[in-house]
C-alpha cells in the first residue's frame, strides 16, 4: 500500500485537484509540498494536529515538507469561516510566534539540509516589503472578483455587520502568490491544507498556470471534527495547545482520554501512527474495552507531542485519580498563598474560575447546583461555599469537576 492509499484508508483526504498525478508524486516520494500556518498565537494547537501528522507521514514516505509560516499574511489574517475580523498583530509578535512554531513542528518533522529534509519559510520575506502597484499589475490582474466572492473563503463574512473588507479580501491573492513564489523559488509542486482552504489553494494553482504555464496540485485534508460535526480541540478554558505551558501534558492526555466513545476509532486512524492492520484489530474490541482503547489513544498522542516520559506520567496520574492512590504529582497543580484562605477564606466558585475549571462564575454556580463539584471527594451543595485553610489536607486540596476535570491546589511553603 502506497502512502496515498494509506491516507485514503485513514480518512484523511477531503478534496484533490488531480488524483492520478498527486498519487504518483506522493507514492514515489517526489512531492515537494507546503502547508501554511498563520502565527496568530505563540503555540500550535489541536486544530493544527492533522496538518502536522500529514507532514510527518509524507516525509516518512520520502517527500519534502515546506512549512510556511505567515509572517506576512498573519498581519491580515485568513477570513475563511470567520464572522469577525482578526485582531492585527505587530511584527515583533508575529516573529516570536513563528519561532515558537518551528520548535513545536520539530517534534513532528525533521528539519535540515539534504534531500527530503524539511525547511521552514516565512512569507514575510516577500510580502512585507511588497510594492502595491507592481503586485496589482503582475498578480492582481489574474484574479476575478466575481469568482472570489463566490468562494467559501468569504461566505461567512459576506452579509454580516461590517461586511468583507478589501483588507481581508486580499488574503486570497496573497496566499495564491505564496504558492507561486514557493513553486518558483523552492520547486514546490503541491499545497496541502484544511478543507476550508480549498478556494485559496485553487487560487494558487490557477496563478501558477497563468504565470508560468506549469501544473501544480492541491489537496485538502479532512477537518478534525467529532461525531456531531463540531471541531475538536476546544475545552472550557479554550484551545488545547501543544505548548506544555499552555496545556499541561496531563490536561492534553485527559482531553483525548475523555473524548466521546463514538470518536475514538476515527482518531486512532487519523491521528496516530499505529499501523492500520493493528488499528483494524483494535476496532474489533468489544465495548467493555473502550477505556483501554481511550488510554491507548491518549498515550499515543501525548507521546507524539510531549515525549514518552511525559505521556507515562500523565497516564499514571490519571489512573491514580480513579484508583484513589498512586502518584498525583503530575496532575494540574497550582500553588497559592496560604493567606488567601485565612479567616473566612476564598469563595469556591471564584477559585474554580481562577483555576480555569469553569468559564465563568455563573458556570461555577450551575456546576454546584447540578452536583458536579467535589472537594477532597466530598460533593459541594452550597453555592456560597468558601475554601478555608482547615479544608487542606497535608497542604493540598483536590478539586474535581464532573468525572473529567481535576485540579490540585497546594499551599506555598
DRENSEKOL-529440 format. One line per 10 residues: number of its first residue (from 0); for each residue z, x, y of C-alpha. Coordinates in steps of 0.05 Angstrom, whole numbers, always signed. Layout:
N
NUM) Z,X,Y ~ ...;
// end
This chain:
413
0) +0,+0,+0 ~ -20,+27,+68 ~ +25,+24,+129 ~ -17,-33,+158 ~ -8,-75,+96 ~ +67,-59,+97 ~ +72,-83,+169 ~ +38,-148,+149 ~ +85,-158,+90 ~ +146,-144,+132;
10) +123,-198,+181 ~ +116,-151,+240 ~ +45,-164,+264 ~ +30,-222,+310 ~ -39,-210,+341 ~ -93,-156,+336 ~ -157,-145,+373 ~ -198,-114,+317 ~ -163,-117,+250 ~ -211,-74,+208;
20) -212,-17,+259 ~ -137,-19,+270 ~ -123,-19,+195 ~ -168,+41,+185 ~ -137,+80,+242 ~ -64,+70,+225 ~ -73,+77,+150 ~ -109,+143,+159 ~ -58,+169,+209 ~ -109,+173,+266;
30) -76,+125,+314 ~ -52,+153,+380 ~ -13,+94,+403 ~ +33,+77,+461 ~ +88,+27,+474 ~ +114,+16,+544 ~ +187,+9,+564 ~ +206,-13,+634 ~ +271,+22,+655 ~ +308,-40,+681;
40) +375,-14,+654 ~ +405,+53,+633 ~ +403,+34,+559 ~ +355,+3,+510 ~ +379,-60,+474 ~ +366,-100,+411 ~ +305,-131,+444 ~ +272,-62,+440 ~ +291,-54,+367 ~ +225,-79,+339;
50) +184,-32,+381 ~ +228,+28,+364 ~ +225,+13,+290 ~ +149,+4,+294 ~ +142,+72,+327 ~ +184,+104,+272 ~ +145,+71,+216 ~ +77,+91,+245 ~ +99,+163,+259 ~ +124,+169,+187;
60) +54,+149,+166 ~ +24,+206,+206 ~ +6,+171,+272 ~ +24,+198,+340 ~ +71,+157,+385 ~ +68,+159,+461 ~ +130,+129,+493 ~ +111,+106,+562 ~ +169,+95,+609 ~ +153,+54,+670;
70) +179,+96,+727 ~ +123,+65,+768 ~ +115,-5,+741 ~ +191,-11,+737 ~ +190,-14,+813 ~ +155,-82,+806 ~ +180,-110,+740 ~ +139,-149,+690 ~ +138,-224,+707 ~ +119,-244,+636;
80) +163,-300,+611 ~ +207,-300,+674 ~ +225,-355,+722 ~ +251,-309,+776 ~ +232,-243,+808 ~ +266,-180,+783 ~ +311,-140,+828 ~ +278,-79,+858 ~ +307,-12,+838 ~ +309,+55,+873;
90) +270,+116,+848 ~ +335,+151,+830 ~ +360,+93,+788 ~ +293,+87,+751 ~ +290,+162,+737 ~ +361,+162,+710 ~ +346,+103,+665 ~ +284,+138,+638 ~ +326,+199,+618 ~ +374,+153,+581;
100) +316,+121,+544 ~ +290,+187,+516 ~ +358,+205,+487 ~ +362,+139,+451 ~ +290,+140,+428 ~ +302,+208,+396 ~ +343,+174,+342 ~ +280,+136,+320 ~ +221,+182,+333 ~ +211,+258,+334;
110) +190,+288,+400 ~ +159,+357,+404 ~ +96,+398,+403 ~ +44,+392,+349 ~ +4,+340,+311 ~ +40,+275,+300 ~ +99,+292,+346 ~ +117,+240,+397 ~ +111,+251,+472 ~ +143,+215,+530;
120) +101,+200,+592 ~ +124,+169,+657 ~ +74,+126,+694 ~ +108,+145,+759 ~ +66,+209,+754 ~ +3,+169,+772 ~ +28,+105,+803 ~ +79,+123,+856 ~ +30,+161,+900 ~ -30,+116,+885;
130) -77,+104,+943 ~ -83,+29,+950 ~ -154,+26,+977 ~ -180,+75,+925 ~ -145,+37,+869 ~ -173,-30,+890 ~ -244,-2,+897 ~ -244,+30,+828 ~ -196,-14,+787 ~ -185,-79,+824;
140) -258,-98,+822 ~ -255,-104,+746 ~ -202,-160,+747 ~ -220,-233,+754 ~ -165,-273,+789 ~ -182,-339,+754 ~ -175,-305,+686 ~ -110,-272,+706 ~ -79,-338,+728 ~ -94,-369,+661;
150) -56,-315,+624 ~ +11,-325,+590 ~ +39,-268,+630 ~ +43,-311,+693 ~ +51,-381,+666 ~ +127,-386,+676 ~ +123,-361,+748 ~ +68,-409,+770 ~ +93,-474,+798 ~ +165,-450,+805;
160) +201,-445,+871 ~ +173,-385,+907 ~ +113,-383,+860 ~ +80,-319,+839 ~ +77,-263,+890 ~ +20,-214,+896 ~ +73,-161,+885 ~ +85,-188,+814 ~ +12,-205,+802 ~ -7,-132,+810;
170) +33,-116,+747 ~ -25,-133,+701 ~ -72,-86,+740 ~ -21,-30,+735 ~ -9,-40,+660 ~ -84,-41,+648 ~ -90,+22,+689 ~ -35,+54,+648 ~ -75,+44,+584 ~ -138,+72,+618;
180) -100,+134,+642 ~ -68,+147,+574 ~ -135,+137,+540 ~ -169,+186,+587 ~ -115,+239,+592 ~ -80,+236,+524 ~ -131,+206,+477 ~ -91,+142,+466 ~ -132,+92,+427 ~ -82,+36,+416;
190) -28,-2,+452 ~ +28,-38,+416 ~ +78,-86,+447 ~ +114,-152,+443 ~ +74,-215,+433 ~ +89,-237,+504 ~ +49,-176,+528 ~ -18,-198,+498 ~ -53,-214,+564 ~ -30,-149,+596;
200) -54,-109,+536 ~ -122,-142,+536 ~ -128,-123,+609 ~ -124,-50,+587 ~ -175,-54,+531 ~ -223,-91,+577 ~ -214,-40,+633 ~ -228,+19,+586 ~ -291,-16,+561 ~ -315,-28,+632;
210) -297,+41,+659 ~ -315,+86,+601 ~ -356,+42,+554 ~ -307,+61,+498 ~ -268,+20,+448 ~ -192,+15,+447 ~ -146,-31,+410 ~ -84,-74,+418 ~ -34,-102,+370 ~ +27,-144,+385;
220) +90,-146,+343 ~ +129,-207,+327 ~ +186,-222,+375 ~ +255,-217,+344 ~ +278,-289,+341 ~ +327,-327,+297 ~ +311,-386,+252 ~ +315,-433,+312 ~ +263,-393,+351 ~ +313,-363,+400;
230) +311,-289,+418 ~ +362,-248,+382 ~ +406,-195,+414 ~ +449,-236,+462 ~ +524,-247,+459 ~ +575,-280,+505 ~ +583,-213,+540 ~ +507,-204,+549 ~ +457,-159,+514 ~ +472,-120,+451;
240) +459,-49,+476 ~ +441,+14,+437 ~ +486,+56,+482 ~ +555,+61,+448 ~ +589,+60,+516 ~ +559,-9,+530 ~ +563,-38,+460 ~ +610,-2,+413 ~ +586,+16,+342 ~ +637,-35,+317;
250) +611,-91,+361 ~ +539,-71,+343 ~ +557,-75,+269 ~ +593,-141,+278 ~ +533,-171,+313 ~ +489,-161,+251 ~ +546,-176,+203 ~ +554,-245,+235 ~ +482,-268,+243 ~ +464,-335,+212;
260) +452,-335,+137 ~ +382,-360,+148 ~ +362,-298,+187 ~ +387,-243,+140 ~ +326,-235,+95 ~ +279,-234,+155 ~ +320,-180,+190 ~ +323,-138,+126 ~ +247,-139,+123 ~ +232,-130,+196;
270) +285,-80,+218 ~ +309,-38,+160 ~ +273,+18,+124 ~ +295,-5,+56 ~ +233,-5,+11 ~ +200,-73,+3 ~ +209,-72,-73 ~ +284,-65,-63 ~ +286,-119,-10 ~ +250,-168,-56;
280) +305,-157,-108 ~ +359,-166,-55 ~ +326,-231,-34 ~ +338,-257,-105 ~ +414,-251,-98 ~ +448,-318,-102 ~ +487,-348,-44 ~ +553,-320,-69 ~ +529,-251,-47 ~ +509,-269,+24;
290) +566,-229,+55 ~ +546,-168,+14 ~ +475,-176,+40 ~ +500,-182,+112 ~ +543,-119,+104 ~ +482,-82,+78 ~ +441,-104,+138 ~ +495,-87,+188 ~ +508,-18,+158 ~ +434,+0,+155;
300) +421,-18,+228 ~ +485,+13,+254 ~ +469,+77,+217 ~ +399,+77,+246 ~ +425,+72,+317 ~ +493,+108,+314 ~ +492,+150,+251 ~ +524,+143,+183 ~ +594,+164,+205 ~ +599,+110,+258;
310) +569,+59,+211 ~ +621,+75,+158 ~ +677,+70,+209 ~ +652,+3,+235 ~ +646,-25,+164 ~ +716,-1,+146 ~ +746,-32,+209 ~ +710,-98,+197 ~ +735,-101,+125 ~ +806,-83,+146;
320) +808,-145,+191 ~ +792,-191,+133 ~ +838,-157,+82 ~ +897,-152,+130 ~ +904,-77,+121 ~ +867,-12,+128 ~ +847,+27,+190 ~ +836,-15,+252 ~ +828,+44,+299 ~ +752,+35,+301;
330) +752,-36,+326 ~ +741,-51,+400 ~ +803,-28,+437 ~ +825,-29,+509 ~ +885,+9,+537 ~ +923,-26,+592 ~ +982,-10,+635 ~ +1048,-39,+609 ~ +1065,-61,+679 ~ +1012,-115,+675;
340) +1052,-151,+622 ~ +1122,-143,+651 ~ +1162,-204,+673 ~ +1120,-267,+667 ~ +1062,-225,+642 ~ +988,-238,+648 ~ +951,-302,+635 ~ +919,-301,+566 ~ +855,-334,+590 ~ +848,-283,+646;
350) +859,-227,+595 ~ +806,-250,+545 ~ +757,-260,+603 ~ +770,-189,+626 ~ +760,-163,+556 ~ +693,-199,+550 ~ +714,-245,+493 ~ +694,-305,+535 ~ +643,-313,+590 ~ +689,-349,+640;
360) +759,-377,+647 ~ +734,-447,+631 ~ +703,-419,+567 ~ +772,-390,+551 ~ +806,-456,+562 ~ +756,-491,+516 ~ +767,-438,+462 ~ +841,-453,+462 ~ +831,-528,+462 ~ +786,-521,+401;
370) +837,-479,+364 ~ +794,-417,+364 ~ +841,-364,+393 ~ +893,-325,+354 ~ +941,-272,+379 ~ +972,-228,+325 ~ +946,-280,+275 ~ +982,-338,+310 ~ +940,-396,+336 ~ +947,-407,+411;
380) +952,-480,+433 ~ +979,-472,+505 ~ +922,-462,+555 ~ +973,-433,+604 ~ +999,-382,+554 ~ +1019,-315,+585 ~ +1018,-248,+550 ~ +1084,-211,+556 ~ +1110,-145,+531 ~ +1150,-176,+475;
390) +1085,-201,+443 ~ +1062,-130,+429 ~ +1076,-101,+361 ~ +1081,-25,+360 ~ +1049,-27,+429 ~ +989,-65,+402 ~ +963,-135,+410 ~ +907,-163,+365 ~ +865,-219,+393 ~ +816,-259,+351;
400) +765,-309,+379 ~ +739,-351,+323 ~ +720,-314,+260 ~ +674,-263,+290 ~ +704,-233,+354 ~ +763,-185,+353 ~ +795,-141,+405 ~ +857,-97,+405 ~ +898,-84,+467 ~ +941,-21,+468;
410) +995,-4,+519 ~ +983,+61,+555 ~ +1034,+113,+538;
// end
